[in-house]
Amino acid sequence: MTLLSGTPADLITRLRALDTRRAYVVTENGQTRASHPELAELAVAIAENTRDYRAHEGVFLEIGNETGALLGAFVHKTVRGQAAGGVRYWRYDRLEHYLSDGLRLAVGMGRKNAAAGLWWGGGKGVIARADDHAADDPKFRRALFREYGRFLSGLNGCYVSAEDAGAGPFDMAEIFTTTRYITCVPPAVGGSGNPSFATARGVVAAMQGATAELGMTDLRGKRIVMQGIGNVGGPMVGELLDAGVESVVATDIDAGRVNNVMNAYAGRSVTARVVDGGDMSIYEEKGDIFVPNALGGGLNPDTIARLKVSIVCGAANNQLLDDQRDDRLLAERGITYVPDFIANRMGIVNCANEQYGRLPNDPAIERHFDAEWDNSVANVVRRVLRSAKADGITTSQAANRLADELAEQPHPIWGHRAQAIISSLVANHWEKGESDPYPTQT
């Protein structure tokens, strides 16, 4: 069995056998290199992952000192600034899936930041959730996310984290106790708090841009089919109802979320039901817009063939299992796909620039919803759809082209600084350093 076909726990075992808690894979002069010769297969596997690897500047891994969890930071391209993106706490059956998720999400975050006009690069944090984790125990979570904060501090700011799937505002507050390289921290300590509401509002704005560009006027009278009604999907239901949709039909794997939505919108045209993880029935619901709000990779040849909608536009990251194949499949079926990183930008917009202070109805945030601003969510959606049609390419190709061009624009002050930080980590043997340089806080 190869290391990649094993579990994240197998990598932890391998690192401990090497008497280390840290490892990295970096790209130097177009070649990937691992921190330890014994981990060369990691570098080879990452380089050969042609779907998700895009010359990432670095992948940093560490074993939590107290919890023993596998902590990861994936840095894609940092020309526009420090890598920025949320930290995901999720279960992975294979190390291969853990690495692929981090690589793919980091690319998506870089494109999202660039297309939104933010001076940030692409990055993602991933913590592997193990069966023996007491994930619902506040004491365990406190230790885990404080460990992650110390991990971030050890990376010297090449990556700045935020909230993502499996983590919430309280977890961000714990990270904040051990690092400054975190956003989405609570308002009580000067942060922007939970970004979910901004994300929901932004996705609805993206739908409005798509319907306008396609000659479908607006959202009034539309039937919405939604997969996932959690932190983002729940508030999105309210936004859609306020926009005049005819009805919303939704599913979620969490009964509590379903109950919350049904109670919040009792008497309105909302139907939500609990499903298990393998239930594909939501893909077969008739409607105008399919809204994927669950984990990535849900749109693939099987599920795309089931869709009975005109538009796909949702909050999930990396919705297409293979964006070089599945966007074409959608186009062939006459379904307009709004690329995820164009639609769901507002979470990172909401928290990206917390360090510059806060304003009520902050103009730096509100302009993203303003139809008069050229780079608003709706206008970028329209630009992407128009470009795809004019050039005979898919909407994913059009969006990627736009974002990749913007991602090459250096930060006006700190361009390439994060890459220099990564080089310094390698030169100073980060992999041999103290894995927990700060005393545990209780």
Secondary structure as GFF3:
##gff-version 3
##sequence-region A 1 442
A	DSSP	alpha_helix	8	17	.	.	.	ID=ss1
A	DSSP	beta_strand	22	28	.	.	.	ID=ss2
A	DSSP	beta_strand	31	34	.	.	.	ID=ss3
A	DSSP	three_ten_helix	37	39	.	.	.	ID=ss4
A	DSSP	alpha_helix	40	48	.	.	.	ID=ss5
A	DSSP	beta_strand	58	63	.	.	.	ID=ss6
A	DSSP	beta_strand	70	75	.	.	.	ID=ss7
A	DSSP	beta_strand	83	84	.	.	.	ID=ss8
A	DSSP	beta_strand	87	91	.	.	.	ID=ss9
A	DSSP	alpha_helix	95	115	.	.	.	ID=ss10
A	DSSP	beta_strand	121	129	.	.	.	ID=ss11
A	DSSP	alpha_helix	138	154	.	.	.	ID=ss12
A	DSSP	beta_strand	159	160	.	.	.	ID=ss13
A	DSSP	alpha_helix	169	176	.	.	.	ID=ss14
A	DSSP	three_ten_helix	187	189	.	.	.	ID=ss15
A	DSSP	alpha_helix	196	213	.	.	.	ID=ss16
A	DSSP	beta_strand	223	227	.	.	.	ID=ss17
A	DSSP	alpha_helix	233	242	.	.	.	ID=ss18
A	DSSP	beta_strand	247	252	.	.	.	ID=ss19
A	DSSP	alpha_helix	255	264	.	.	.	ID=ss20
A	DSSP	beta_strand	270	274	.	.	.	ID=ss21
A	DSSP	three_ten_helix	281	284	.	.	.	ID=ss22
A	DSSP	beta_strand	289	292	.	.	.	ID=ss23
A	DSSP	alpha_helix	301	304	.	.	.	ID=ss24
A	DSSP	beta_strand	311	312	.	.	.	ID=ss25
A	DSSP	alpha_helix	326	332	.	.	.	ID=ss26
A	DSSP	beta_strand	336	337	.	.	.	ID=ss27
A	DSSP	alpha_helix	340	343	.	.	.	ID=ss28
A	DSSP	alpha_helix	346	352	.	.	.	ID=ss29
A	DSSP	three_ten_helix	354	356	.	.	.	ID=ss30
A	DSSP	alpha_helix	363	366	.	.	.	ID=ss31
A	DSSP	three_ten_helix	367	369	.	.	.	ID=ss32
A	DSSP	alpha_helix	377	391	.	.	.	ID=ss33
A	DSSP	alpha_helix	395	407	.	.	.	ID=ss34
A	DSSP	alpha_helix	417	427	.	.	.	ID=ss35
A	DSSP	three_ten_helix	430	432	.	.	.	ID=ss36
###
